[in-house]
Amino acid sequence: MSAVPNEMASEALGDRVSLRFCGEQAEAALSIVCKLAGAAPADEDDWARMFATEPYIRLKEREASVGRPFADAEFRAFLLSSETRRQLPALKQALAAWSQLPLSAIASRALEYLPASARIHARLFPVIKPTPNSFVHGSSDDAMVFLHLDPTLLMPQVEALIAHELHHIGLFPFECEDDLRQDLPPPVRRAVGLMRDFREGYAVLAAAGGPDVHPRHFDGVAERELWNRSMAQFGRDLKAIEKLLLDVVHERLTLEQSQRIAMEFFGRQGPWYTVGWRMAATVEQRFGRALLLDCMLDPRLLLLCYNSAAIRAARDAGAEGLPIWSLELMRALVPVRGKEGAPILHRPDSVR
């Protein structure tokens, strides 16, 4: 059993993209499960080899950093379970297929929704693990994409999942950091920092390939219906995020309380995804992708441009339009001038 590492640095993309598919943990884990399936017990060398793979070591580090540490014994029990053994043929097939993914095309999809100078350098770790989640870990200089090896996913779903995570990696260096918000009061800085999680909506848009494409077109009926139900609650979810931001701005929440509420907006596809996607898609449809890319640099500009796009769309249609962000919130987040009269937020002429 050997999945050929998929390593690419496409000439067409120059040094903008460098991706390496690292399947060592999955291969070592499957080797152990194969022995168990054949009634041959895995020896300690087999376990030591799996525990020493970089994906496994970095996975343990990451889980500990977010308060979910696990012991080698727990992981051993997971691999020894009958459920893992039952999935062996499907897992082997999935690893072989994922190792041949068109990484260049997937990276190009993410780059379409990133600034022209964006780079995506990362290692992709397909991992066999108990928790069925995929995520980015590390810095832009040491980015890792942990991919839960899920044999139930179709290849278009896997490609969209990877494009989503690669968009996070490419966007990270451009997001509005403290040096761009230094003229704002601390509570407003914290609110703007929370708004960075609208990145999930950008990544959904990038993975789908455009604002006129259903974000879950590559998924099954159940996932599309879940997305549609979530979108039907767009107005409610927008106001829930607005309440959080206003509570932070007016210091009605502790740091821990605000972070806990913000985490609740993730979920399987919570408001950071759906509200973020709706805003991004609306801005692109109305003003074009170039302005949307500007919005990615500062989430306050996203809210400003979305409000303008929604108001104009309602005016053109002569009907009630999409919910918008309140004037109270916009005044708190987007003051006109900073210290010594310096502008702190560029407002494009097209959306004034």
C-alpha positions as CSV (number, residue, x, y, z in Angstrom):
1,M,0.0,0.0,0.0
2,S,1.6,3.3,-1.1
3,A,0.0,6.5,-2.0
4,V,2.4,8.5,-4.2
5,P,3.0,11.9,-2.7
6,N,1.4,14.6,-4.8
7,E,3.8,17.5,-4.9
8,M,3.4,20.4,-7.2
9,A,4.8,23.9,-7.9
10,S,3.1,24.6,-11.2
11,E,5.1,26.7,-13.7
12,A,1.9,28.5,-14.6
13,L,1.5,29.7,-11.0
14,G,5.2,30.4,-10.5
15,D,6.2,30.7,-6.9
16,R,2.6,31.6,-5.8
17,V,1.7,28.0,-5.1
18,S,3.6,25.2,-3.5
19,L,1.6,22.3,-2.1
20,R,2.7,18.9,-0.8
21,F,0.5,16.0,-0.1
22,C,1.8,14.2,2.9
23,G,0.0,10.9,3.6
24,E,2.4,9.2,6.0
25,Q,0.1,9.1,9.0
26,A,-2.8,7.7,6.9
27,E,-0.5,5.1,5.3
28,A,0.9,4.0,8.6
29,A,-2.5,3.8,10.3
30,L,-3.9,1.8,7.4
31,S,-0.9,-0.6,7.6
32,I,-1.8,-1.3,11.2
33,V,-5.5,-1.8,10.4
34,C,-4.6,-4.1,7.5
35,K,-2.7,-6.3,9.9
36,L,-5.6,-6.4,12.3
37,A,-8.0,-7.3,9.6
38,G,-5.8,-10.2,8.7
39,A,-5.7,-11.4,12.3
40,A,-2.0,-10.4,12.6
41,P,-1.4,-8.1,15.6
42,A,0.5,-4.9,14.9
43,D,3.8,-4.8,16.8
44,E,5.2,-1.9,18.7
45,D,7.3,-0.9,15.8
46,D,4.2,-0.4,13.7
47,W,2.7,1.9,16.3
48,A,5.9,3.8,16.9
49,R,6.2,4.4,13.2
50,M,2.7,5.9,13.1
51,F,3.2,8.0,16.2
52,A,6.4,9.4,14.8
53,T,4.9,10.7,11.5
54,E,4.8,14.5,11.3
55,P,1.1,14.7,10.6
56,Y,0.4,12.8,13.8
57,I,2.8,14.8,15.9
58,R,1.4,18.1,14.5
59,L,-2.2,16.9,15.0
60,K,-1.5,16.3,18.7
61,E,0.1,19.7,19.0
62,R,-2.8,21.4,17.4
63,E,-5.5,19.6,19.4
64,A,-3.6,20.4,22.7
65,S,-3.5,24.1,21.6
66,V,-7.3,24.3,21.3
67,G,-8.0,22.4,24.5
68,R,-8.6,19.0,23.1
69,P,-5.5,17.0,24.0
70,F,-5.5,13.3,23.4
71,A,-3.2,10.4,24.4
72,D,-1.6,7.9,22.2
73,A,-3.6,5.2,24.0
74,E,-6.8,6.9,22.9
75,F,-5.8,7.0,19.3
76,R,-4.7,3.4,19.5
77,A,-8.2,2.4,20.8
78,F,-9.7,4.3,17.9
79,L,-7.7,2.4,15.3
80,L,-8.4,-0.9,17.0
81,S,-12.1,-0.4,16.9
82,S,-14.4,-2.5,14.7
83,E,-15.8,0.6,13.0
84,T,-12.3,1.6,11.8
85,R,-11.7,-2.0,10.6
86,R,-15.0,-2.0,8.8
87,Q,-14.0,1.1,6.8
88,L,-10.6,-0.3,5.7
89,P,-11.4,-0.9,2.0
90,A,-13.0,2.5,1.6
91,L,-10.2,4.3,3.4
92,K,-7.6,2.7,1.3
93,Q,-9.5,3.6,-1.9
94,A,-10.0,7.2,-0.6
95,L,-6.3,7.7,0.2
96,A,-5.3,6.5,-3.2
97,A,-7.7,8.8,-4.9
98,W,-6.9,11.8,-2.8
99,S,-3.2,11.4,-3.5
100,Q,-3.9,12.1,-7.2
101,L,-5.9,15.3,-6.7
102,P,-5.4,18.1,-9.2
103,L,-3.8,20.4,-6.7
104,S,-2.8,23.0,-9.3
105,A,-6.4,23.5,-10.4
106,I,-7.7,23.5,-6.8
107,A,-5.2,26.2,-5.9
108,S,-6.1,28.2,-8.9
109,R,-9.7,28.2,-7.8
110,A,-8.7,29.7,-4.4
111,L,-6.4,32.3,-6.1
112,E,-9.3,33.6,-8.2
113,Y,-10.6,35.1,-4.9
114,L,-7.3,36.4,-3.5
115,P,-5.2,39.5,-4.1
116,A,-2.8,39.2,-7.1
117,S,0.2,39.0,-4.8
118,A,-1.3,36.2,-2.7
119,R,0.7,33.0,-2.2
120,I,-0.4,29.6,-1.0
121,H,2.4,27.4,0.4
122,A,1.2,24.5,2.5
123,R,1.4,20.8,3.3
124,L,-1.8,18.8,3.0
125,F,-2.1,16.1,5.7
126,P,-4.9,13.5,5.0
127,V,-5.4,12.0,8.5
128,I,-7.3,9.1,9.8
129,K,-8.7,10.3,13.1
130,P,-11.7,10.1,15.4
131,T,-13.1,13.7,14.9
132,P,-14.5,14.3,11.4
133,N,-13.3,17.8,10.9
134,S,-10.8,19.4,8.5
135,F,-8.9,22.6,9.3
136,V,-5.9,24.9,8.7
137,H,-3.1,25.1,11.3
138,G,0.1,27.0,11.6
139,S,1.3,30.2,10.1
140,S,1.4,31.4,6.5
141,D,5.1,30.3,6.5
142,D,4.3,26.9,8.0
143,A,0.7,26.2,6.9
144,M,-0.8,22.8,7.3
145,V,-4.2,21.6,6.1
146,F,-5.5,18.7,8.1
147,L,-8.0,16.7,6.0
148,H,-10.2,14.1,7.7
149,L,-9.9,11.2,5.3
150,D,-13.6,10.7,4.7
151,P,-14.4,7.9,2.2
152,T,-18.0,9.1,1.8
153,L,-17.0,12.3,0.1
154,L,-17.1,12.5,-3.7
155,M,-14.0,14.0,-5.4
156,P,-15.7,17.4,-6.2
157,Q,-16.5,17.7,-2.5
158,V,-12.9,17.0,-1.6
159,E,-11.7,19.5,-4.1
160,A,-14.1,22.2,-2.8
161,L,-13.0,21.4,0.8
162,I,-9.4,21.9,0.0
163,A,-10.0,25.1,-2.0
164,H,-11.9,26.4,1.0
165,E,-9.0,25.8,3.3
166,L,-6.4,27.0,0.8
167,H,-8.3,30.3,0.6
168,H,-7.8,30.8,4.3
169,I,-4.1,30.3,3.9
170,G,-3.8,32.7,1.0
171,L,-5.8,35.4,2.7
172,F,-4.2,35.3,6.1
173,P,-1.3,37.8,5.4
174,F,-3.7,40.4,4.0
175,E,-6.4,40.5,6.7
176,C,-6.8,43.6,8.7
177,E,-4.4,43.4,11.6
178,D,-3.9,45.6,14.6
179,D,-1.6,48.0,12.8
180,L,-4.4,48.9,10.5
181,R,-6.8,49.4,13.4
182,Q,-4.4,51.2,15.8
183,D,-6.5,54.4,15.7
184,L,-9.6,52.6,16.9
185,P,-10.6,52.3,20.6
186,P,-9.8,48.9,22.0
187,P,-13.5,47.6,22.1
188,V,-13.9,48.5,18.4
189,R,-10.6,46.8,17.6
190,R,-11.9,43.6,19.3
191,A,-15.2,43.8,17.3
192,V,-13.3,44.2,14.0
193,G,-11.1,41.3,15.0
194,L,-14.1,39.1,15.4
195,M,-15.4,40.1,12.0
196,R,-12.4,38.4,10.4
197,D,-14.4,35.2,10.7
198,F,-16.4,36.4,7.7
199,R,-13.5,34.8,5.9
200,E,-15.6,31.6,6.0
201,G,-18.0,33.2,3.6
202,Y,-15.2,34.2,1.3
203,A,-13.9,30.7,1.3
204,V,-17.3,29.3,0.5
205,L,-17.6,31.6,-2.4
206,A,-14.1,30.8,-3.7
207,A,-14.8,27.0,-3.4
208,A,-18.1,27.3,-5.3
209,G,-16.5,29.3,-8.1
210,G,-18.7,32.3,-8.3
211,P,-21.7,34.2,-6.7
212,D,-24.2,32.7,-9.2
213,V,-23.3,29.1,-8.3
214,H,-25.1,27.4,-5.4
215,P,-22.4,27.1,-2.6
216,R,-23.3,23.5,-2.1
217,H,-23.8,22.4,-5.7
218,F,-21.1,19.7,-5.3
219,D,-22.9,18.2,-2.2
220,G,-25.8,15.9,-1.8
221,V,-29.5,16.9,-1.4
222,A,-29.3,17.0,2.4
223,E,-26.4,19.4,2.5
224,R,-28.0,21.7,-0.1
225,E,-31.2,21.7,1.9
226,L,-29.4,22.5,5.1
227,W,-27.7,25.4,3.4
228,N,-31.0,26.7,2.0
229,R,-32.6,26.5,5.5
230,S,-29.7,28.4,6.9
231,M,-30.0,31.1,4.2
232,A,-33.8,31.4,5.0
233,Q,-32.6,32.7,8.5
234,F,-30.2,35.2,7.0
235,G,-31.9,38.2,8.5
236,R,-32.0,36.7,12.0
237,D,-28.4,35.6,11.8
238,L,-27.2,39.0,10.6
239,K,-28.9,40.6,13.6
240,A,-27.4,38.0,15.9
241,I,-23.9,39.0,14.7
242,E,-24.8,42.6,14.9
243,K,-25.8,42.2,18.6
244,L,-22.6,40.5,19.4
245,L,-20.5,43.3,17.7
246,L,-22.5,46.1,19.4
247,D,-22.2,44.3,22.8
248,V,-18.4,44.2,22.3
249,V,-18.2,47.8,21.1
250,H,-20.2,49.0,24.2
251,E,-18.3,46.7,26.5
252,R,-21.3,44.7,27.6
253,L,-19.4,41.4,27.3
254,T,-16.1,40.1,28.7
255,L,-13.5,38.9,26.3
256,E,-14.3,35.3,27.2
257,Q,-18.1,35.8,26.7
258,S,-17.6,37.4,23.3
259,Q,-15.3,34.7,22.1
260,R,-17.7,32.0,23.3
261,I,-20.6,33.6,21.4
262,A,-18.4,34.1,18.3
263,M,-17.5,30.4,18.3
264,E,-21.2,29.5,18.3
265,F,-21.5,31.2,14.9
266,F,-19.3,28.5,13.3
267,G,-21.0,25.1,13.7
268,R,-21.6,22.9,10.6
269,Q,-22.3,26.0,8.5
270,G,-23.3,28.8,10.9
271,P,-23.6,32.5,10.4
272,W,-19.9,33.2,9.7
273,Y,-20.4,31.0,6.6
274,T,-23.9,32.0,5.5
275,V,-23.9,35.7,6.3
276,G,-20.3,36.1,5.1
277,W,-21.2,34.3,1.8
278,R,-24.4,36.4,1.2
279,M,-22.5,39.6,1.8
280,A,-19.6,38.6,-0.4
281,A,-21.8,37.3,-3.2
282,T,-24.0,40.5,-3.1
283,V,-21.0,42.8,-3.3
284,E,-19.4,40.9,-6.2
285,Q,-22.7,40.7,-8.1
286,R,-23.3,44.5,-7.7
287,F,-19.8,46.0,-7.8
288,G,-17.5,43.3,-9.2
289,R,-14.8,41.0,-7.8
290,A,-12.1,43.7,-7.6
291,L,-14.0,45.6,-5.0
292,L,-14.8,42.4,-3.1
293,L,-11.0,41.7,-2.9
294,D,-10.6,45.1,-1.3
295,C,-13.3,44.1,1.2
296,M,-11.3,41.1,2.2
297,L,-8.5,43.4,3.5
298,D,-10.8,45.0,6.0
299,P,-14.2,43.5,7.2
300,R,-15.6,47.0,7.9
301,L,-15.4,47.8,4.2
302,L,-17.4,44.5,3.5
303,L,-20.2,45.7,5.7
304,L,-20.2,49.2,4.1
305,C,-20.2,47.8,0.5
306,Y,-22.8,45.2,1.3
307,N,-25.2,47.8,2.8
308,S,-24.8,49.9,-0.4
309,A,-25.3,46.9,-2.7
310,A,-28.4,45.8,-0.8
311,I,-30.0,49.2,-0.7
312,R,-29.4,49.8,-4.4
313,A,-30.8,46.4,-5.3
314,A,-33.9,47.1,-3.3
315,R,-34.3,50.5,-4.9
316,D,-33.9,49.0,-8.4
317,A,-36.4,46.3,-7.7
318,G,-38.9,48.6,-6.1
319,A,-39.4,46.2,-3.2
320,E,-38.1,45.3,0.2
321,G,-34.5,44.2,0.0
322,L,-32.1,42.2,2.1
323,P,-31.5,43.2,5.8
324,I,-28.7,45.6,6.3
325,W,-26.4,46.6,9.1
326,S,-27.6,49.3,11.4
327,L,-26.4,52.9,11.3
328,E,-25.4,52.5,15.0
329,L,-23.0,49.7,14.2
330,M,-21.6,51.4,11.1
331,R,-20.9,54.6,13.0
332,A,-19.1,52.6,15.7
333,L,-17.0,50.6,13.3
334,V,-16.3,53.1,10.6
335,P,-15.4,56.5,12.1
336,V,-14.6,59.0,9.3
337,R,-11.2,60.2,10.7
338,G,-8.5,58.9,12.9
339,K,-5.6,60.6,14.7
340,E,-4.4,63.9,13.2
341,G,-7.2,63.8,10.7
342,A,-5.9,60.7,8.9
343,P,-8.5,58.6,7.1
344,I,-8.7,55.1,8.6
345,L,-11.0,53.5,6.1
346,H,-11.0,54.0,2.3
347,R,-14.5,54.2,0.9
348,P,-14.5,53.6,-2.8
349,D,-16.4,56.2,-4.8
350,S,-18.6,53.5,-6.3
351,V,-20.2,52.7,-3.0
352,R,-20.6,56.2,-1.4
